Amino acid sequence: MGLKSDGKPLGDGRYLYEYDQDGRESRVLSLNEFADDNEPNHITRFKYKCDQHGNWIERSEFSRFRSDPHWRKTVTTRKLTYYLPTS
């Protein structure tokens, strides 16, 4: 998305972030920094599937450029291991 390691933009656009009730990114809008309009050039939406502990184990990313007629979907999964505390 053109971000530095600290999360700041590289200067290739303006970004608006929306978060879900659990504080995870739910939508990112990328806007042209040289245009006066607020119509995004690129939209990314995220949907999460969580385990019984509330941690996401599957994230679906839907993205599309303004000129693209179709959404692109990418799915990321992760497996979490929980350990019982020892006494």
PAZA-489424 format. One record per residue (C-alpha): x, y, z; residue number from 1. Coordinates in Angstrom, 1 decimal, padded with zeros to 4 digits. Each point is the difference from the previous one (the first is absolute). Example, Ala and Ser with C-alpha at 12.3 -4.5 7.8 and 13.67 -1.06 7.14 Angstrom:
% PAZA-489424
+--------+--------+--------+------+
!     px !     py !     pz ! tiba !
+--------+--------+--------+------+
!  012.3 ! -004.5 !  007.8 !    1 !
!  001.4 !  003.4 ! -000.7 !    2 !
+--------+--------+--------+------+
//
This chain:
% PAZA-489424
+--------+--------+--------+------+
!     px !     py !     pz ! tiba !
+--------+--------+--------+------+
!  000.0 !  000.0 !  000.0 !    1 !
!  003.0 !  002.3 ! -000.1 !    2 !
!  000.6 !  000.2 !  003.8 !    3 !
!  003.2 !  000.3 !  001.9 !    4 !
!  000.7 ! -002.4 !  002.8 !    5 !
! -001.4 !  002.5 !  002.6 !    6 !
! -003.3 !  000.1 ! -002.0 !    7 !
!  000.5 !  003.4 ! -001.5 !    8 !
! -000.7 !  000.5 ! -003.8 !    9 !
!  003.0 !  000.1 ! -002.4 !   10 !
! -001.5 !  003.0 ! -001.7 !   11 !
! -001.8 ! -001.9 ! -002.7 !   12 !
! -003.5 !  000.8 !  001.2 !   13 !
! -002.4 !  000.8 !  002.9 !   14 !
! -001.5 ! -002.8 !  002.0 !   15 !
! -003.2 ! -000.2 !  002.1 !   16 !
! -000.3 ! -002.9 !  002.4 !   17 !
! -003.2 ! -001.5 !  001.5 !   18 !
!  000.1 ! -002.6 !  002.9 !   19 !
! -002.4 ! -002.6 !  001.2 !   20 !
! -001.3 ! -000.2 !  003.6 !   21 !
!  003.1 ! -002.2 !  000.9 !   22 !
!  002.5 !  002.6 ! -001.3 !   23 !
!  000.9 ! -001.9 ! -003.1 !   24 !
!  000.2 !  001.8 ! -003.4 !   25 !
! -003.3 ! -000.4 ! -001.8 !   26 !
!  000.6 !  002.4 ! -002.9 !   27 !
!  002.8 !  002.0 ! -001.6 !   28 !
! -000.7 !  002.7 ! -002.5 !   29 !
!  003.0 !  001.2 ! -002.1 !   30 !
! -000.5 !  003.5 ! -001.5 !   31 !
!  002.1 !  001.9 ! -002.5 !   32 !
!  002.0 !  002.6 !  001.8 !   33 !
!  000.2 !  002.3 ! -003.1 !   34 !
! -003.8 !  000.1 ! -000.6 !   35 !
! -002.5 !  002.2 !  001.8 !   36 !
! -002.8 ! -002.7 !  000.0 !   37 !
! -000.5 ! -002.4 !  002.8 !   38 !
! -000.9 ! -003.0 ! -002.2 !   39 !
!  002.4 ! -002.8 !  000.8 !   40 !
!  002.3 ! -001.5 ! -002.7 !   41 !
!  000.1 ! -003.3 !  001.9 !   42 !
! -002.2 ! -001.7 !  002.6 !   43 !
!  000.9 ! -002.9 !  002.2 !   44 !
! -002.5 ! -001.7 !  002.3 !   45 !
!  000.7 ! -002.7 !  002.6 !   46 !
! -002.2 ! -002.7 !  001.5 !   47 !
!  001.1 ! -002.2 !  002.8 !   48 !
! -000.8 ! -003.5 !  001.3 !   49 !
!  000.9 ! -000.4 !  003.7 !   50 !
!  000.6 ! -003.0 !  002.2 !   51 !
! -001.6 ! -000.6 !  003.4 !   52 !
!  002.5 !  002.4 !  001.7 !   53 !
! -000.9 !  002.9 ! -002.3 !   54 !
!  003.3 ! -000.1 ! -002.0 !   55 !
! -000.3 !  000.1 ! -003.8 !   56 !
!  000.9 ! -003.2 ! -001.8 !   57 !
! -001.1 !  001.0 ! -003.5 !   58 !
!  000.1 !  003.4 ! -001.6 !   59 !
! -001.6 !  000.7 ! -003.4 !   60 !
!  001.3 !  003.0 ! -001.8 !   61 !
! -002.1 !  001.5 ! -002.8 !   62 !
!  001.7 !  002.7 ! -002.0 !   63 !
! -000.8 !  002.0 ! -003.1 !   64 !
!  001.4 !  003.0 ! -001.9 !   65 !
! -002.5 !  002.6 ! -001.2 !   66 !
!  000.5 ! -001.0 ! -003.7 !   67 !
! -000.3 ! -003.8 !  000.7 !   68 !
! -003.4 ! -001.5 ! -000.5 !   69 !
!  000.6 ! -003.0 !  002.3 !   70 !
!  001.1 ! -000.5 !  003.6 !   71 !
!  003.1 ! -002.0 !  000.7 !   72 !
! -000.1 ! -002.4 !  003.0 !   73 !
!  002.9 ! -001.2 !  002.1 !   74 !
! -000.4 ! -002.3 !  003.0 !   75 !
!  002.5 ! -000.3 !  002.8 !   76 !
! -000.2 ! -002.7 !  002.6 !   77 !
!  001.9 ! -000.6 !  003.1 !   78 !
!  000.1 ! -002.7 !  002.6 !   79 !
!  000.4 !  001.0 !  003.6 !   80 !
!  001.1 ! -002.3 !  002.8 !   81 !
! -001.2 !  000.6 !  003.5 !   82 !
!  001.9 ! -001.5 !  003.0 !   83 !
! -001.6 ! -000.6 !  003.4 !   84 !
!  001.8 !  001.8 !  002.9 !   85 !
!  002.2 ! -002.2 !  002.1 !   86 !
!  000.0 !  000.2 !  003.7 !   87 !
+--------+--------+--------+------+
//
